[in-house]
Amino acid sequence: MNYGRAVKIARTIRGGGQADLAAVVGVSAGYISLIERGERIPSPGLLDGLSRALQIPLALLMQLAYDGEPTRWSADAEGALGSWVLRALAWKPDEEERGVQS
């Protein structure tokens, strides 16, 4: 699994730097850099925090991290997954979902 690639792809699409992401998940920007370069493997808890901070489902982050041989399912579902990724990354929470009180 290439978690660094997955984090970098999601972070780049979302916009923002390593320091911004690090501040949200409670680690240093240097640690995010180490993850993105593949020099550190994030813990399951940190993966969950990263997926929340990047506003991407954990399952999708794991799919982006997968670096093995494509399976029949992933090859067949590539178009559907691609369109879902684009919709998910374009999603913006409304005020209620962000917890904003009227």
Phi and psi restraints in degrees (range 20) as a CNS / XPLOR table:
assign (resid 1 and name C) (resid 2 and name N)
       (resid 2 and name CA) (resid 2 and name C) 1.0 -108.7 20.0 2
assign (resid 2 and name N) (resid 2 and name CA)
       (resid 2 and name C) (resid 3 and name N) 1.0 80.8 20.0 2
assign (resid 2 and name C) (resid 3 and name N)
       (resid 3 and name CA) (resid 3 and name C) 1.0 -64.8 20.0 2
assign (resid 3 and name N) (resid 3 and name CA)
       (resid 3 and name C) (resid 4 and name N) 1.0 -34.6 20.0 2
assign (resid 3 and name C) (resid 4 and name N)
       (resid 4 and name CA) (resid 4 and name C) 1.0 -60.4 20.0 2
assign (resid 4 and name N) (resid 4 and name CA)
       (resid 4 and name C) (resid 5 and name N) 1.0 -44.3 20.0 2
assign (resid 4 and name C) (resid 5 and name N)
       (resid 5 and name CA) (resid 5 and name C) 1.0 -61.6 20.0 2
assign (resid 5 and name N) (resid 5 and name CA)
       (resid 5 and name C) (resid 6 and name N) 1.0 -44.2 20.0 2
assign (resid 5 and name C) (resid 6 and name N)
       (resid 6 and name CA) (resid 6 and name C) 1.0 -62.0 20.0 2
assign (resid 6 and name N) (resid 6 and name CA)
       (resid 6 and name C) (resid 7 and name N) 1.0 -45.8 20.0 2
assign (resid 6 and name C) (resid 7 and name N)
       (resid 7 and name CA) (resid 7 and name C) 1.0 -63.8 20.0 2
assign (resid 7 and name N) (resid 7 and name CA)
       (resid 7 and name C) (resid 8 and name N) 1.0 -43.8 20.0 2
assign (resid 7 and name C) (resid 8 and name N)
       (resid 8 and name CA) (resid 8 and name C) 1.0 -65.0 20.0 2
assign (resid 8 and name N) (resid 8 and name CA)
       (resid 8 and name C) (resid 9 and name N) 1.0 -41.7 20.0 2
assign (resid 8 and name C) (resid 9 and name N)
       (resid 9 and name CA) (resid 9 and name C) 1.0 -60.7 20.0 2
assign (resid 9 and name N) (resid 9 and name CA)
       (resid 9 and name C) (resid 10 and name N) 1.0 -51.1 20.0 2
assign (resid 9 and name C) (resid 10 and name N)
       (resid 10 and name CA) (resid 10 and name C) 1.0 -64.0 20.0 2
assign (resid 10 and name N) (resid 10 and name CA)
       (resid 10 and name C) (resid 11 and name N) 1.0 -41.8 20.0 2
assign (resid 10 and name C) (resid 11 and name N)
       (resid 11 and name CA) (resid 11 and name C) 1.0 -65.6 20.0 2
assign (resid 11 and name N) (resid 11 and name CA)
       (resid 11 and name C) (resid 12 and name N) 1.0 -41.3 20.0 2
assign (resid 11 and name C) (resid 12 and name N)
       (resid 12 and name CA) (resid 12 and name C) 1.0 -65.8 20.0 2
assign (resid 12 and name N) (resid 12 and name CA)
       (resid 12 and name C) (resid 13 and name N) 1.0 -41.7 20.0 2
assign (resid 12 and name C) (resid 13 and name N)
       (resid 13 and name CA) (resid 13 and name C) 1.0 -67.2 20.0 2
assign (resid 13 and name N) (resid 13 and name CA)
       (resid 13 and name C) (resid 14 and name N) 1.0 -40.9 20.0 2
assign (resid 13 and name C) (resid 14 and name N)
       (resid 14 and name CA) (resid 14 and name C) 1.0 -69.5 20.0 2
assign (resid 14 and name N) (resid 14 and name CA)
       (resid 14 and name C) (resid 15 and name N) 1.0 -28.9 20.0 2
assign (resid 14 and name C) (resid 15 and name N)
       (resid 15 and name CA) (resid 15 and name C) 1.0 90.6 20.0 2
assign (resid 15 and name N) (resid 15 and name CA)
       (resid 15 and name C) (resid 16 and name N) 1.0 154.6 20.0 2
assign (resid 15 and name C) (resid 16 and name N)
       (resid 16 and name CA) (resid 16 and name C) 1.0 107.5 20.0 2
assign (resid 16 and name N) (resid 16 and name CA)
       (resid 16 and name C) (resid 17 and name N) 1.0 156.6 20.0 2
assign (resid 16 and name C) (resid 17 and name N)
       (resid 17 and name CA) (resid 17 and name C) 1.0 -98.4 20.0 2
assign (resid 17 and name N) (resid 17 and name CA)
       (resid 17 and name C) (resid 18 and name N) 1.0 178.7 20.0 2
assign (resid 17 and name C) (resid 18 and name N)
       (resid 18 and name CA) (resid 18 and name C) 1.0 -62.1 20.0 2
assign (resid 18 and name N) (resid 18 and name CA)
       (resid 18 and name C) (resid 19 and name N) 1.0 -38.0 20.0 2
assign (resid 18 and name C) (resid 19 and name N)
       (resid 19 and name CA) (resid 19 and name C) 1.0 -64.6 20.0 2
assign (resid 19 and name N) (resid 19 and name CA)
       (resid 19 and name C) (resid 20 and name N) 1.0 -38.9 20.0 2
assign (resid 19 and name C) (resid 20 and name N)
       (resid 20 and name CA) (resid 20 and name C) 1.0 -63.0 20.0 2
assign (resid 20 and name N) (resid 20 and name CA)
       (resid 20 and name C) (resid 21 and name N) 1.0 -47.1 20.0 2
assign (resid 20 and name C) (resid 21 and name N)
       (resid 21 and name CA) (resid 21 and name C) 1.0 -63.9 20.0 2
assign (resid 21 and name N) (resid 21 and name CA)
       (resid 21 and name C) (resid 22 and name N) 1.0 -43.6 20.0 2
assign (resid 21 and name C) (resid 22 and name N)
       (resid 22 and name CA) (resid 22 and name C) 1.0 -59.8 20.0 2
assign (resid 22 and name N) (resid 22 and name CA)
       (resid 22 and name C) (resid 23 and name N) 1.0 -41.9 20.0 2
assign (resid 22 and name C) (resid 23 and name N)
       (resid 23 and name CA) (resid 23 and name C) 1.0 -62.8 20.0 2
assign (resid 23 and name N) (resid 23 and name CA)
       (resid 23 and name C) (resid 24 and name N) 1.0 -37.4 20.0 2
assign (resid 23 and name C) (resid 24 and name N)
       (resid 24 and name CA) (resid 24 and name C) 1.0 -70.8 20.0 2
assign (resid 24 and name N) (resid 24 and name CA)
       (resid 24 and name C) (resid 25 and name N) 1.0 -40.4 20.0 2
assign (resid 24 and name C) (resid 25 and name N)
       (resid 25 and name CA) (resid 25 and name C) 1.0 -91.7 20.0 2
assign (resid 25 and name N) (resid 25 and name CA)
       (resid 25 and name C) (resid 26 and name N) 1.0 -7.9 20.0 2
assign (resid 25 and name C) (resid 26 and name N)
       (resid 26 and name CA) (resid 26 and name C) 1.0 83.7 20.0 2
assign (resid 26 and name N) (resid 26 and name CA)
       (resid 26 and name C) (resid 27 and name N) 1.0 31.8 20.0 2
assign (resid 26 and name C) (resid 27 and name N)
       (resid 27 and name CA) (resid 27 and name C) 1.0 -128.0 20.0 2
assign (resid 27 and name N) (resid 27 and name CA)
       (resid 27 and name C) (resid 28 and name N) 1.0 175.0 20.0 2
assign (resid 27 and name C) (resid 28 and name N)
       (resid 28 and name CA) (resid 28 and name C) 1.0 -82.3 20.0 2
assign (resid 28 and name N) (resid 28 and name CA)
       (resid 28 and name C) (resid 29 and name N) 1.0 157.2 20.0 2
assign (resid 28 and name C) (resid 29 and name N)
       (resid 29 and name CA) (resid 29 and name C) 1.0 -61.8 20.0 2
assign (resid 29 and name N) (resid 29 and name CA)
       (resid 29 and name C) (resid 30 and name N) 1.0 -33.7 20.0 2
assign (resid 29 and name C) (resid 30 and name N)
       (resid 30 and name CA) (resid 30 and name C) 1.0 -62.7 20.0 2
assign (resid 30 and name N) (resid 30 and name CA)
       (resid 30 and name C) (resid 31 and name N) 1.0 -35.4 20.0 2
assign (resid 30 and name C) (resid 31 and name N)
       (resid 31 and name CA) (resid 31 and name C) 1.0 -70.1 20.0 2
assign (resid 31 and name N) (resid 31 and name CA)
       (resid 31 and name C) (resid 32 and name N) 1.0 -39.2 20.0 2
assign (resid 31 and name C) (resid 32 and name N)
       (resid 32 and name CA) (resid 32 and name C) 1.0 -61.4 20.0 2
assign (resid 32 and name N) (resid 32 and name CA)
       (resid 32 and name C) (resid 33 and name N) 1.0 -41.0 20.0 2
assign (resid 32 and name C) (resid 33 and name N)
       (resid 33 and name CA) (resid 33 and name C) 1.0 -60.9 20.0 2
assign (resid 33 and name N) (resid 33 and name CA)
       (resid 33 and name C) (resid 34 and name N) 1.0 -43.3 20.0 2
assign (resid 33 and name C) (resid 34 and name N)
       (resid 34 and name CA) (resid 34 and name C) 1.0 -62.2 20.0 2
assign (resid 34 and name N) (resid 34 and name CA)
       (resid 34 and name C) (resid 35 and name N) 1.0 -40.0 20.0 2
assign (resid 34 and name C) (resid 35 and name N)
       (resid 35 and name CA) (resid 35 and name C) 1.0 -63.5 20.0 2
assign (resid 35 and name N) (resid 35 and name CA)
       (resid 35 and name C) (resid 36 and name N) 1.0 -48.7 20.0 2
assign (resid 35 and name C) (resid 36 and name N)
       (resid 36 and name CA) (resid 36 and name C) 1.0 -63.6 20.0 2
assign (resid 36 and name N) (resid 36 and name CA)
       (resid 36 and name C) (resid 37 and name N) 1.0 -29.0 20.0 2
assign (resid 36 and name C) (resid 37 and name N)
       (resid 37 and name CA) (resid 37 and name C) 1.0 -86.2 20.0 2
assign (resid 37 and name N) (resid 37 and name CA)
       (resid 37 and name C) (resid 38 and name N) 1.0 -2.3 20.0 2
assign (resid 37 and name C) (resid 38 and name N)
       (resid 38 and name CA) (resid 38 and name C) 1.0 79.9 20.0 2
assign (resid 38 and name N) (resid 38 and name CA)
       (resid 38 and name C) (resid 39 and name N) 1.0 15.9 20.0 2
assign (resid 38 and name C) (resid 39 and name N)
       (resid 39 and name CA) (resid 39 and name C) 1.0 -91.3 20.0 2
assign (resid 39 and name N) (resid 39 and name CA)
       (resid 39 and name C) (resid 40 and name N) 1.0 -11.1 20.0 2
assign (resid 39 and name C) (resid 40 and name N)
       (resid 40 and name CA) (resid 40 and name C) 1.0 -138.2 20.0 2
assign (resid 40 and name N) (resid 40 and name CA)
       (resid 40 and name C) (resid 41 and name N) 1.0 146.9 20.0 2
assign (resid 40 and name C) (resid 41 and name N)
       (resid 41 and name CA) (resid 41 and name C) 1.0 -108.7 20.0 2
assign (resid 41 and name N) (resid 41 and name CA)
       (resid 41 and name C) (resid 42 and name N) 1.0 121.5 20.0 2
assign (resid 41 and name C) (resid 42 and name N)
       (resid 42 and name CA) (resid 42 and name C) 1.0 -68.6 20.0 2
assign (resid 42 and name N) (resid 42 and name CA)
       (resid 42 and name C) (resid 43 and name N) 1.0 146.8 20.0 2
assign (resid 42 and name C) (resid 43 and name N)
       (resid 43 and name CA) (resid 43 and name C) 1.0 -68.1 20.0 2
assign (resid 43 and name N) (resid 43 and name CA)
       (resid 43 and name C) (resid 44 and name N) 1.0 162.5 20.0 2
assign (resid 43 and name C) (resid 44 and name N)
       (resid 44 and name CA) (resid 44 and name C) 1.0 -56.7 20.0 2
assign (resid 44 and name N) (resid 44 and name CA)
       (resid 44 and name C) (resid 45 and name N) 1.0 -38.9 20.0 2
assign (resid 44 and name C) (resid 45 and name N)
       (resid 45 and name CA) (resid 45 and name C) 1.0 -64.9 20.0 2
assign (resid 45 and name N) (resid 45 and name CA)
       (resid 45 and name C) (resid 46 and name N) 1.0 -40.2 20.0 2
assign (resid 45 and name C) (resid 46 and name N)
       (resid 46 and name CA) (resid 46 and name C) 1.0 -69.4 20.0 2
assign (resid 46 and name N) (resid 46 and name CA)
       (resid 46 and name C) (resid 47 and name N) 1.0 -37.7 20.0 2
assign (resid 46 and name C) (resid 47 and name N)
       (resid 47 and name CA) (resid 47 and name C) 1.0 -58.2 20.0 2
assign (resid 47 and name N) (resid 47 and name CA)
       (resid 47 and name C) (resid 48 and name N) 1.0 -42.5 20.0 2
assign (resid 47 and name C) (resid 48 and name N)
       (resid 48 and name CA) (resid 48 and name C) 1.0 -62.1 20.0 2
assign (resid 48 and name N) (resid 48 and name CA)
       (resid 48 and name C) (resid 49 and name N) 1.0 -45.2 20.0 2
assign (resid 48 and name C) (resid 49 and name N)
       (resid 49 and name CA) (resid 49 and name C) 1.0 -63.3 20.0 2
assign (resid 49 and name N) (resid 49 and name CA)
       (resid 49 and name C) (resid 50 and name N) 1.0 -39.5 20.0 2
assign (resid 49 and name C) (resid 50 and name N)
       (resid 50 and name CA) (resid 50 and name C) 1.0 -64.1 20.0 2
assign (resid 50 and name N) (resid 50 and name CA)
       (resid 50 and name C) (resid 51 and name N) 1.0 -43.2 20.0 2
assign (resid 50 and name C) (resid 51 and name N)
       (resid 51 and name CA) (resid 51 and name C) 1.0 -64.4 20.0 2
assign (resid 51 and name N) (resid 51 and name CA)
       (resid 51 and name C) (resid 52 and name N) 1.0 -38.4 20.0 2
assign (resid 51 and name C) (resid 52 and name N)
       (resid 52 and name CA) (resid 52 and name C) 1.0 -66.8 20.0 2
assign (resid 52 and name N) (resid 52 and name CA)
       (resid 52 and name C) (resid 53 and name N) 1.0 -45.0 20.0 2
assign (resid 52 and name C) (resid 53 and name N)
       (resid 53 and name CA) (resid 53 and name C) 1.0 -64.3 20.0 2
assign (resid 53 and name N) (resid 53 and name CA)
       (resid 53 and name C) (resid 54 and name N) 1.0 -35.3 20.0 2
assign (resid 53 and name C) (resid 54 and name N)
       (resid 54 and name CA) (resid 54 and name C) 1.0 -85.8 20.0 2
assign (resid 54 and name N) (resid 54 and name CA)
       (resid 54 and name C) (resid 55 and name N) 1.0 -3.0 20.0 2
assign (resid 54 and name C) (resid 55 and name N)
       (resid 55 and name CA) (resid 55 and name C) 1.0 54.0 20.0 2
assign (resid 55 and name N) (resid 55 and name CA)
       (resid 55 and name C) (resid 56 and name N) 1.0 49.9 20.0 2
assign (resid 55 and name C) (resid 56 and name N)
       (resid 56 and name CA) (resid 56 and name C) 1.0 -134.4 20.0 2
assign (resid 56 and name N) (resid 56 and name CA)
       (resid 56 and name C) (resid 57 and name N) 1.0 135.4 20.0 2
assign (resid 56 and name C) (resid 57 and name N)
       (resid 57 and name CA) (resid 57 and name C) 1.0 -57.8 20.0 2
assign (resid 57 and name N) (resid 57 and name CA)
       (resid 57 and name C) (resid 58 and name N) 1.0 141.7 20.0 2
assign (resid 57 and name C) (resid 58 and name N)
       (resid 58 and name CA) (resid 58 and name C) 1.0 -55.8 20.0 2
assign (resid 58 and name N) (resid 58 and name CA)
       (resid 58 and name C) (resid 59 and name N) 1.0 -39.6 20.0 2
assign (resid 58 and name C) (resid 59 and name N)
       (resid 59 and name CA) (resid 59 and name C) 1.0 -61.0 20.0 2
assign (resid 59 and name N) (resid 59 and name CA)
       (resid 59 and name C) (resid 60 and name N) 1.0 -37.0 20.0 2
assign (resid 59 and name C) (resid 60 and name N)
       (resid 60 and name CA) (resid 60 and name C) 1.0 -72.1 20.0 2
assign (resid 60 and name N) (resid 60 and name CA)
       (resid 60 and name C) (resid 61 and name N) 1.0 -38.0 20.0 2
assign (resid 60 and name C) (resid 61 and name N)
       (resid 61 and name CA) (resid 61 and name C) 1.0 -60.9 20.0 2
assign (resid 61 and name N) (resid 61 and name CA)
       (resid 61 and name C) (resid 62 and name N) 1.0 -40.9 20.0 2
assign (resid 61 and name C) (resid 62 and name N)
       (resid 62 and name CA) (resid 62 and name C) 1.0 -65.5 20.0 2
assign (resid 62 and name N) (resid 62 and name CA)
       (resid 62 and name C) (resid 63 and name N) 1.0 -38.8 20.0 2
assign (resid 62 and name C) (resid 63 and name N)
       (resid 63 and name CA) (resid 63 and name C) 1.0 -63.1 20.0 2
assign (resid 63 and name N) (resid 63 and name CA)
       (resid 63 and name C) (resid 64 and name N) 1.0 -41.2 20.0 2
assign (resid 63 and name C) (resid 64 and name N)
       (resid 64 and name CA) (resid 64 and name C) 1.0 -65.5 20.0 2
assign (resid 64 and name N) (resid 64 and name CA)
       (resid 64 and name C) (resid 65 and name N) 1.0 -29.9 20.0 2
assign (resid 64 and name C) (resid 65 and name N)
       (resid 65 and name CA) (resid 65 and name C) 1.0 -80.5 20.0 2
assign (resid 65 and name N) (resid 65 and name CA)
       (resid 65 and name C) (resid 66 and name N) 1.0 -19.0 20.0 2
assign (resid 65 and name C) (resid 66 and name N)
       (resid 66 and name CA) (resid 66 and name C) 1.0 -65.2 20.0 2
assign (resid 66 and name N) (resid 66 and name CA)
       (resid 66 and name C) (resid 67 and name N) 1.0 125.4 20.0 2
assign (resid 66 and name C) (resid 67 and name N)
       (resid 67 and name CA) (resid 67 and name C) 1.0 -123.0 20.0 2
assign (resid 67 and name N) (resid 67 and name CA)
       (resid 67 and name C) (resid 68 and name N) 1.0 18.4 20.0 2
assign (resid 67 and name C) (resid 68 and name N)
       (resid 68 and name CA) (resid 68 and name C) 1.0 -84.6 20.0 2
assign (resid 68 and name N) (resid 68 and name CA)
       (resid 68 and name C) (resid 69 and name N) 1.0 -169.4 20.0 2
assign (resid 68 and name C) (resid 69 and name N)
       (resid 69 and name CA) (resid 69 and name C) 1.0 -67.2 20.0 2
assign (resid 69 and name N) (resid 69 and name CA)
       (resid 69 and name C) (resid 70 and name N) 1.0 139.4 20.0 2
assign (resid 69 and name C) (resid 70 and name N)
       (resid 70 and name CA) (resid 70 and name C) 1.0 -61.5 20.0 2
assign (resid 70 and name N) (resid 70 and name CA)
       (resid 70 and name C) (resid 71 and name N) 1.0 141.0 20.0 2
assign (resid 70 and name C) (resid 71 and name N)
       (resid 71 and name CA) (resid 71 and name C) 1.0 -94.2 20.0 2
assign (resid 71 and name N) (resid 71 and name CA)
       (resid 71 and name C) (resid 72 and name N) 1.0 166.6 20.0 2
assign (resid 71 and name C) (resid 72 and name N)
       (resid 72 and name CA) (resid 72 and name C) 1.0 -58.7 20.0 2
assign (resid 72 and name N) (resid 72 and name CA)
       (resid 72 and name C) (resid 73 and name N) 1.0 -42.1 20.0 2
assign (resid 72 and name C) (resid 73 and name N)
       (resid 73 and name CA) (resid 73 and name C) 1.0 -60.8 20.0 2
assign (resid 73 and name N) (resid 73 and name CA)
       (resid 73 and name C) (resid 74 and name N) 1.0 -48.8 20.0 2
assign (resid 73 and name C) (resid 74 and name N)
       (resid 74 and name CA) (resid 74 and name C) 1.0 -67.3 20.0 2
assign (resid 74 and name N) (resid 74 and name CA)
       (resid 74 and name C) (resid 75 and name N) 1.0 -33.5 20.0 2
assign (resid 74 and name C) (resid 75 and name N)
       (resid 75 and name CA) (resid 75 and name C) 1.0 -68.2 20.0 2
assign (resid 75 and name N) (resid 75 and name CA)
       (resid 75 and name C) (resid 76 and name N) 1.0 -42.9 20.0 2
assign (resid 75 and name C) (resid 76 and name N)
       (resid 76 and name CA) (resid 76 and name C) 1.0 -69.4 20.0 2
assign (resid 76 and name N) (resid 76 and name CA)
       (resid 76 and name C) (resid 77 and name N) 1.0 -31.9 20.0 2
assign (resid 76 and name C) (resid 77 and name N)
       (resid 77 and name CA) (resid 77 and name C) 1.0 -94.9 20.0 2
assign (resid 77 and name N) (resid 77 and name CA)
       (resid 77 and name C) (resid 78 and name N) 1.0 5.0 20.0 2
assign (resid 77 and name C) (resid 78 and name N)
       (resid 78 and name CA) (resid 78 and name C) 1.0 -56.0 20.0 2
assign (resid 78 and name N) (resid 78 and name CA)
       (resid 78 and name C) (resid 79 and name N) 1.0 -45.9 20.0 2
assign (resid 78 and name C) (resid 79 and name N)
       (resid 79 and name CA) (resid 79 and name C) 1.0 -63.1 20.0 2
assign (resid 79 and name N) (resid 79 and name CA)
       (resid 79 and name C) (resid 80 and name N) 1.0 -44.7 20.0 2
assign (resid 79 and name C) (resid 80 and name N)
       (resid 80 and name CA) (resid 80 and name C) 1.0 -65.1 20.0 2
assign (resid 80 and name N) (resid 80 and name CA)
       (resid 80 and name C) (resid 81 and name N) 1.0 -43.1 20.0 2
assign (resid 80 and name C) (resid 81 and name N)
       (resid 81 and name CA) (resid 81 and name C) 1.0 -64.4 20.0 2
assign (resid 81 and name N) (resid 81 and name CA)
       (resid 81 and name C) (resid 82 and name N) 1.0 -42.1 20.0 2
assign (resid 81 and name C) (resid 82 and name N)
       (resid 82 and name CA) (resid 82 and name C) 1.0 -59.6 20.0 2
assign (resid 82 and name N) (resid 82 and name CA)
       (resid 82 and name C) (resid 83 and name N) 1.0 -44.9 20.0 2
assign (resid 82 and name C) (resid 83 and name N)
       (resid 83 and name CA) (resid 83 and name C) 1.0 -68.5 20.0 2
assign (resid 83 and name N) (resid 83 and name CA)
       (resid 83 and name C) (resid 84 and name N) 1.0 -35.0 20.0 2
assign (resid 83 and name C) (resid 84 and name N)
       (resid 84 and name CA) (resid 84 and name C) 1.0 -65.4 20.0 2
assign (resid 84 and name N) (resid 84 and name CA)
       (resid 84 and name C) (resid 85 and name N) 1.0 -41.3 20.0 2
assign (resid 84 and name C) (resid 85 and name N)
       (resid 85 and name CA) (resid 85 and name C) 1.0 -60.0 20.0 2
assign (resid 85 and name N) (resid 85 and name CA)
       (resid 85 and name C) (resid 86 and name N) 1.0 -46.2 20.0 2
assign (resid 85 and name C) (resid 86 and name N)
       (resid 86 and name CA) (resid 86 and name C) 1.0 -61.8 20.0 2
assign (resid 86 and name N) (resid 86 and name CA)
       (resid 86 and name C) (resid 87 and name N) 1.0 -42.0 20.0 2
assign (resid 86 and name C) (resid 87 and name N)
       (resid 87 and name CA) (resid 87 and name C) 1.0 -66.1 20.0 2
assign (resid 87 and name N) (resid 87 and name CA)
       (resid 87 and name C) (resid 88 and name N) 1.0 -43.2 20.0 2
assign (resid 87 and name C) (resid 88 and name N)
       (resid 88 and name CA) (resid 88 and name C) 1.0 -64.7 20.0 2
assign (resid 88 and name N) (resid 88 and name CA)
       (resid 88 and name C) (resid 89 and name N) 1.0 -39.7 20.0 2
assign (resid 88 and name C) (resid 89 and name N)
       (resid 89 and name CA) (resid 89 and name C) 1.0 -75.8 20.0 2
assign (resid 89 and name N) (resid 89 and name CA)
       (resid 89 and name C) (resid 90 and name N) 1.0 -20.2 20.0 2
assign (resid 89 and name C) (resid 90 and name N)
       (resid 90 and name CA) (resid 90 and name C) 1.0 -87.4 20.0 2
assign (resid 90 and name N) (resid 90 and name CA)
       (resid 90 and name C) (resid 91 and name N) 1.0 -11.3 20.0 2
assign (resid 90 and name C) (resid 91 and name N)
       (resid 91 and name CA) (resid 91 and name C) 1.0 -65.0 20.0 2
assign (resid 91 and name N) (resid 91 and name CA)
       (resid 91 and name C) (resid 92 and name N) 1.0 135.9 20.0 2
assign (resid 91 and name C) (resid 92 and name N)
       (resid 92 and name CA) (resid 92 and name C) 1.0 -125.0 20.0 2
assign (resid 92 and name N) (resid 92 and name CA)
       (resid 92 and name C) (resid 93 and name N) 1.0 127.8 20.0 2
assign (resid 92 and name C) (resid 93 and name N)
       (resid 93 and name CA) (resid 93 and name C) 1.0 -66.8 20.0 2
assign (resid 93 and name N) (resid 93 and name CA)
       (resid 93 and name C) (resid 94 and name N) 1.0 144.6 20.0 2
assign (resid 93 and name C) (resid 94 and name N)
       (resid 94 and name CA) (resid 94 and name C) 1.0 -81.2 20.0 2
assign (resid 94 and name N) (resid 94 and name CA)
       (resid 94 and name C) (resid 95 and name N) 1.0 177.4 20.0 2
assign (resid 94 and name C) (resid 95 and name N)
       (resid 95 and name CA) (resid 95 and name C) 1.0 -60.2 20.0 2
assign (resid 95 and name N) (resid 95 and name CA)
       (resid 95 and name C) (resid 96 and name N) 1.0 -38.2 20.0 2
assign (resid 95 and name C) (resid 96 and name N)
       (resid 96 and name CA) (resid 96 and name C) 1.0 -64.3 20.0 2
assign (resid 96 and name N) (resid 96 and name CA)
       (resid 96 and name C) (resid 97 and name N) 1.0 -43.6 20.0 2
assign (resid 96 and name C) (resid 97 and name N)
       (resid 97 and name CA) (resid 97 and name C) 1.0 -66.7 20.0 2
assign (resid 97 and name N) (resid 97 and name CA)
       (resid 97 and name C) (resid 98 and name N) 1.0 -29.3 20.0 2
assign (resid 97 and name C) (resid 98 and name N)
       (resid 98 and name CA) (resid 98 and name C) 1.0 -81.8 20.0 2
assign (resid 98 and name N) (resid 98 and name CA)
       (resid 98 and name C) (resid 99 and name N) 1.0 -9.9 20.0 2
assign (resid 98 and name C) (resid 99 and name N)
       (resid 99 and name CA) (resid 99 and name C) 1.0 84.2 20.0 2
assign (resid 99 and name N) (resid 99 and name CA)
       (resid 99 and name C) (resid 100 and name N) 1.0 21.1 20.0 2
assign (resid 99 and name C) (resid 100 and name N)
       (resid 100 and name CA) (resid 100 and name C) 1.0 -80.3 20.0 2
assign (resid 100 and name N) (resid 100 and name CA)
       (resid 100 and name C) (resid 101 and name N) 1.0 128.0 20.0 2
assign (resid 100 and name C) (resid 101 and name N)
       (resid 101 and name CA) (resid 101 and name C) 1.0 -87.7 20.0 2
assign (resid 101 and name N) (resid 101 and name CA)
       (resid 101 and name C) (resid 102 and name N) 1.0 137.4 20.0 2
